[in-house]
Amino acid sequence: MAQGKDVRVTVILECTSCIQKDINKEKASTRISRYITEKNRHNTPNRLELRKFCPYCYKHTIHGEIKK
């Protein structure tokens, strides 16, 4: 039944405030909070942004979808 692309895709969410703090530092920083989740491609065609807890900032921040 499914033709071509799957409807549900796995996405990676990354803390936006950790990225802004590490702008002048090394790009491959290990202190960036990341979450893995799924989204429905038809219902959410744009990039996903959720408010999640960041253990490095020690508060709830916006986590945005990144490319794989």
C-alpha positions as CSV (number, residue, x, y, z in Angstrom):
1,M,0.0,0.0,0.0
2,A,2.7,2.5,0.9
3,Q,4.2,4.0,-2.1
4,G,7.7,5.6,-1.8
5,K,8.2,7.5,1.4
6,D,7.0,6.5,4.8
7,V,4.4,8.7,6.6
8,R,6.2,8.6,10.0
9,V,9.8,9.7,10.0
10,T,12.4,9.7,12.8
11,V,13.8,13.2,13.6
12,I,16.5,14.5,16.0
13,L,15.7,17.5,18.2
14,E,18.7,19.7,19.4
15,C,18.7,22.4,22.0
16,T,18.9,25.8,20.4
17,S,20.3,27.7,23.4
18,C,23.2,25.3,23.7
19,I,24.1,25.9,20.1
20,Q,24.0,29.7,20.6
21,K,26.4,29.4,23.5
22,D,28.8,27.2,21.6
23,I,28.9,29.4,18.5
24,N,32.6,30.5,18.9
25,K,33.7,27.1,20.2
26,E,34.4,23.8,18.5
27,K,31.5,22.6,16.3
28,A,31.6,19.0,17.6
29,S,30.7,19.8,21.2
30,T,29.4,17.0,23.4
31,R,27.4,19.3,25.7
32,I,24.4,19.7,23.4
33,S,21.1,18.2,24.5
34,R,19.5,16.0,21.8
35,Y,16.2,14.0,21.7
36,I,15.0,11.5,19.1
37,T,11.3,11.4,18.3
38,E,8.9,10.7,15.3
39,K,6.7,13.0,13.4
40,N,4.0,12.5,10.8
41,R,5.2,13.9,7.5
42,H,1.7,14.8,6.2
43,N,0.5,16.6,9.4
44,T,3.8,18.4,10.1
45,P,5.6,19.2,6.9
46,N,7.7,22.0,8.5
47,R,10.5,21.6,11.0
48,L,9.4,20.5,14.4
49,E,10.1,22.6,17.5
50,L,9.3,21.4,21.0
51,R,9.9,22.7,24.5
52,K,12.0,20.0,26.2
53,F,14.3,19.9,29.3
54,C,18.0,20.5,28.7
55,P,20.2,18.9,31.4
56,Y,23.2,21.2,30.4
57,C,21.2,24.5,30.6
58,Y,19.2,23.0,33.5
59,K,15.9,24.4,32.3
60,H,13.2,23.9,29.6
61,T,14.3,25.3,26.3
62,I,13.2,25.1,22.6
63,H,14.6,22.0,20.8
64,G,14.5,22.3,17.0
65,E,14.7,19.6,14.4
66,I,18.1,19.1,12.7
67,K,19.1,17.4,9.5
68,K,20.4,13.8,9.7
